[in-house]
Amino acid sequence: MTKKKISVQGLAITIEQIKDEDYISLTDIAKQSTDEPRFIIQNWMKNTSTVMYLWEWEKLHNPNFNRVQMHTVLETTATNRFVMSPKKWIELTGAIGMVSQSGRSGGTLAHKDIALNFCYWLSPKFQIYLIKEFQRLKEEEYSRKNLEWHIERITNLVDETRNWLDTIPGQKPDRNRLSHLKETDD
């Protein structure tokens, strides 16, 4: 799991790669409005629209999603005593869209789709800035990977050319790498 940080309106947001997917820290995002981000996340999760969104996301991405338990969750969303936390959501439904980590450097991470939904609920303005910064990070990663691919391709072409040149008959023996290899094998 590789961790990266982006700065959105002066707030450091952690992005972690989990199973080749980007998960964004909801805890970091919630810090923009309070010192107790877990309560902000719980308030978002007790919203029926949020539960419906999470349900649809999990149905699309998670073949092991516990749909039976989901119906129980939906029945309780209508009550005033309904409380939902990321950890409870994961345990009840087998959700994969969120990760809840305890401890000093813990917090709640959510798949980028879910994190954007959280941002929209919390602050559409912040969501716009988060999208912009996230896209900048992805473009930077793409450029770096693209450059690495081109360098590898050029290196492979140079090696292929050298190997091809080594097969030309009538070369001076000291220029032919293949003849040097044969001498070392003997």
Helices and strands as residue ranges (DSSP letters): E 3-8, E 11-18, E 21-25, H 26-30, H 37-45, H 48-61, H 67-77, H 86-93, E 98-101, E 107-111, H 112-122, H 124-166, H 177-185
